[in-house]
Amino acid sequence: MNAKKIIRAVLPVALIMIVAWLGMLCVLYVVDGIIATFPAGNTPMEKIVFSLTKLAISSLVTLIWLISWFIMIAKYREKNLKCHT
């Protein structure tokens, strides 16, 4: 197989993987910042509310990362893995 064909086939997948890993590192950094920013709370009710808030925000950030990764993979599959029927 020609080297250019191999590189052309592997490069988009490698870029998607690099973007996904960098995105995951950004998500971890943001989530760590969210957890460190919110206070712990004094009463048990405050602790529960702040913990649920941290969980909700962290889940939202992670969900955005997963959706963006899914969109990248879907576009790659649509472009490169078309069925010729």
PETAMO-V232615 format. One record per residue. N is the residue number from 1. RES is the residue in three letters. PHI is phi in degrees with one decimal (none if undefined). PSI is psi in degrees with one decimal (none if undefined). BURIAL is + if it has 24 or more other ideal C-beta (glycine too) atoms within 12 Angstrom, else -. Layout:
n:res:phi:psi:burial
N:RES:PHI:PSI:BURIAL
N:RES:PHI:PSI:BURIAL
//
This chain:
n:res:phi:psi:burial
1:MET:none:146.3:-
2:ASN:-70.1:141.2:-
3:ALA:-63.4:-37.1:-
4:LYS:-65.2:-37.5:-
5:LYS:-66.1:-39.7:-
6:ILE:-64.9:-46.8:-
7:ILE:-63.5:-41.5:-
8:ARG:-64.0:-30.6:-
9:ALA:-81.0:-34.9:-
10:VAL:-87.5:-31.4:-
11:LEU:-57.1:-47.2:-
12:PRO:-62.0:-38.6:-
13:VAL:-66.6:-41.8:-
14:ALA:-63.6:-40.5:-
15:LEU:-65.8:-40.1:-
16:ILE:-62.2:-42.5:+
17:MET:-64.2:-42.2:-
18:ILE:-64.6:-45.3:-
19:VAL:-63.0:-40.3:-
20:ALA:-64.6:-43.6:+
21:TRP:-67.6:-41.9:-
22:LEU:-63.1:-39.1:-
23:GLY:-63.3:-40.1:+
24:MET:-64.8:-40.3:-
25:LEU:-63.4:-39.3:-
26:CYS:-64.1:-41.6:-
27:VAL:-61.7:-44.4:+
28:LEU:-62.8:-38.6:-
29:TYR:-65.2:-44.5:-
30:VAL:-65.2:-44.5:-
31:VAL:-63.3:-40.6:+
32:ASP:-62.3:-40.1:-
33:GLY:-65.9:-36.7:-
34:ILE:-65.7:-44.3:-
35:ILE:-65.8:-37.9:-
36:ALA:-74.9:-27.6:-
37:THR:-76.3:-42.6:-
38:PHE:-71.8:140.9:-
39:PRO:-71.9:161.9:-
40:ALA:-79.7:-27.7:-
41:GLY:91.7:155.2:-
42:ASN:-102.4:-44.4:-
43:THR:-92.3:161.3:-
44:PRO:-59.3:-36.2:-
45:MET:-66.5:-41.8:-
46:GLU:-63.0:-40.2:-
47:LYS:-61.8:-41.8:-
48:ILE:-66.1:-45.2:-
49:VAL:-63.8:-46.2:-
50:PHE:-66.2:-37.2:-
51:SER:-65.9:-42.5:-
52:LEU:-66.8:-35.7:-
53:THR:-64.8:-45.4:-
54:LYS:-59.5:-44.2:+
55:LEU:-63.0:-43.1:-
56:ALA:-65.3:-45.5:-
57:ILE:-66.4:-43.4:-
58:SER:-62.6:-40.1:+
59:SER:-65.8:-39.6:-
60:LEU:-63.9:-44.6:-
61:VAL:-63.0:-42.8:+
62:THR:-65.6:-39.7:-
63:LEU:-63.6:-39.8:-
64:ILE:-62.1:-41.4:-
65:TRP:-63.3:-45.3:+
66:LEU:-64.4:-39.8:-
67:ILE:-65.7:-41.0:-
68:SER:-65.0:-38.1:-
69:TRP:-64.7:-42.7:+
70:PHE:-61.3:-41.4:-
71:ILE:-64.7:-41.8:-
72:MET:-61.2:-45.0:-
73:ILE:-65.8:-41.1:-
74:ALA:-63.3:-42.0:-
75:LYS:-66.3:-39.2:-
76:TYR:-62.8:-46.4:+
77:ARG:-64.2:-40.7:-
78:GLU:-63.7:-38.2:-
79:LYS:-78.9:-41.7:-
80:ASN:-106.3:-18.4:-
81:LEU:-118.1:44.8:-
82:LYS:-72.6:140.6:-
83:CYS:-83.7:131.6:-
84:HIS:-101.2:79.5:-
85:THR:-111.9:none:-
//
